[in-house]
Amino acid sequence: MSTMTSAWKLRRSRTRTTPRTWPSRDRLALPAGLAGPFLAALVLVPFRTDVSHTNAALVLVVVVVAVAALGSRTAGVLAALSAAAWFDFFLTRPYETFDITASADAETAVLLLVVGVIVSQLAARARRLEVITVMDAAHLSRIHRTAELAQSSGSADTVVDHVRRELTDLLGLRACRFEYGTLMGQPPRLHSDGGVTVGRRSWDVDTAGWPEGEIELRAYGNGHYLGRFMLAPGPGPVPPLQARLVAVTLADQAGSALDTAGPVRRG
């Protein structure tokens, strides 16, 4: 018994004294998350009266995505916080303070933080799949527009309709509709990793194209299922994985809006 007790104490001692080690990629990404947005904002200082705050925010979002692609979600979130802080400090009046006098600038700073966190999640998801993360300006613009609408609109239905139109354009769909809170049947499903399943079977969408019929893309808010977008593919080629990951992110934004405000209509 004494031998077992000693072994147990030794294991506890090792658990307490073993320092936490960060993954090697975070040893670079975490400092980059702090310094990258600072340096980017500093570069923009000479142009801050000529560049719109929206464009400046998008530049900082690109830095956040780059950090998240290099490191982990933690590094991406840290970069988003850093970007929002230095945007406030260097690029909004009064300059070189953490005060914001204009409500529009405050909204842009909040949106920068929200979008930065969202795209850092997307970048981490893409990195796990060992693909190039979302850096395309058009994709970033879609995510930014949706986040801005979610902040300003009092109706979740407005956000859902906006996402439905964005998905139609992004994925080249013939049609797209939204079903509130229903899970009828077992249609093919577009998942959070950009993959597609038919029933319980994985479907190689890049090789075989879209499966027949409508494809569901579920919307969750705070971990709760709230509805699904039903995608009717168009005749064109299947969009690349990058676009499908953006589609999942847009659906997540719609789910967050539904969870916060609740839909006005059902069905």
Secondary structure, DSSP 8 states (H G I E B T S, - for coil): -HHHHHHHHHHHHHHHHS-----HHHHHHHHHHHHHHHHHHHHHGGGTTTS-HHHHHHHHHHHHHHHHHHS-HHHHHHHHHHHHHHHHHHHSSSTTSS----HHHHHHHHHHHHHHHHHHHHHHHHHHTTS-----HHHHHHHHHHHHHHHH-S-HHHHHHHHHHHHHHHHTEEEEEEEES---S---EE-TTS-EEETTEEE-HHHH-S-SS-EEEEEEETTEEEEEEEEEE-SS----HHHHHHHHHHHHHHHHHHHHH--SS--
